[in-house]
Amino acid sequence: CFGSTVRQQRRFPDDFIFGAATSSYQIEGAWNEDGKGENIYDYETHNYPEGIADGSNGDIAADSYHNYKRDVEMLRELGVDAYRFSISWARILPTGFADEVNPAGIAYYNNLIDEMLKYNIAPLVTIYHWDLPKTLQDLGGFLNPEFVDWFEDYARVVFENFGDRVKKFITFNEPREICIVTLMDTGSDVKDKLNSKAVTTYLCAKHLLVAHAKAYKLYDQEFRAKQGGECGITISVNWFGAATESPEDIVAAELRRQGEWGLFAHPIFSAEGGFPKEFGEALIEKNASLVLADFTHEEKAFIRGTADFFGVNHYTASLVYGNKKQTESFLPSIMDELEYNYMEPDDNWPAAASSWLTLAPDSIFKTLSHLRTLYNDPVFYITENGWSTKNGLDLFDDDRVRYYRASMESLLNSLDAGIKLKGYMAWSLMDNFEWSAGYTERFGLYHVDFSDPARTRTPKKSAFVYKHIVKHRYVDYEYEPDTMTMTID
Ligand code: GBH
């Protein structure tokens, strides 16, 4: 019953949006060109290179600042409908503040957007994908209550300049990673500031969510009528399943889900708003940090319902064991407080180059079904999903092909179940600076030669397979590219 003929009958609807994703710091380079300001990753990688696996940085990265036309050409080769990229805050607002706009920065994104629109490729713009202006970090970053206004001012500049052509905005990429994980393994300043105590996690979450809601309302009230687009947020939602049917495992898995993503999803998407209830209770028993950072009634109401869609970055899954404590805590603050239970992937799940990434069965479907029930059937986009291989010329990336095909089946399962899933963005269009892994882990559909000043991009086998799926709207397991030369159809 696993025959390819059976699977081939399942097709993606014509209006399902396929795309690919990147983020500014990971691809752009040109870190100090044409008036761009310094951001926290410039600062971190320059001052604490030991925190990056290969001591590298994003100074040049894939040099997309100079290669954006080639990037759009790659999107045309793939035949995708959309491209998700992010705006570098310090490139358009070098001081972080909106009173000084950098025309060269605005011009770069205008050129990129116009180039995409020439070929009917829709921009999906992430307003913030981790590269905070250093000036704002020096003022406390997300922990400063003023952050909400800095972000609203920045969002206004983005809507004003690009909203005539951009119809989908994502305020933040992965609040969990911003408030809990950011740079945690670089031994850095930013990490120490953000993670020294659990309370900072909750304060960060609170300010981030209020900032998101402010930007959403700004769009809704001042831009939507004339620009006609949508605004949402992207949260990293991996699947955390109970290891067994035992009550301990079930309770532990639920607590884990709420601590991993409920903290950020619940305030926006739940009917009651605020931090997840059980999670709050568990913490309040421990200490007062959540209480200190909890929302006021007004804030709860202000944040609730502020998303036209739910962007989900989904990569993997873990099994949670209620009877085993996590010995070494990966996320220092929040995990210690909650005494999170142990979790690990199933031994049988294939492992990627990244330690945290395995191919888990049908995990997109499991995740979306769960979210759909919890949050009253929202519109979803998968805004990231992808597989890492080790540094090297991995052009025949059959393990990435296997991962993408499995994801496609899980998307189809979600569509069959009636989940309002509108699109899928592969991470990533091309190899890029993989944060603390530097260039040692590669997620691209296109290989990038980082030793070549031209940063030549070469399609991998997965690019051909993805292109075939996008074009024919089904997964053909027999398909093999007959040449590794890409064309634009
Ligand atoms: C996404 O995060 C990011 O949005 C994107 O920028 C990134 O390139 C992509 O995933 C691939 O990583 O190495 O054990 O310290 C996904 C969530 C959270 C996964 C942090 C990696 C670090 C685990 N990420 N996590 S570890």
Boltz pocket constraint, residues with backbone or C-beta under 6 A from the ligand:
constraints:
  - pocket:
      binder: B
      contacts: [[A, 23], [A, 26], [A, 173], [A, 174], [A, 177], [A, 181], [A, 185], [A, 236], [A, 313], [A, 315], [A, 355], [A, 356], [A, 384], [A, 427], [A, 433], [A, 434], [A, 435], [A, 443]]
      max_distance: 6.0
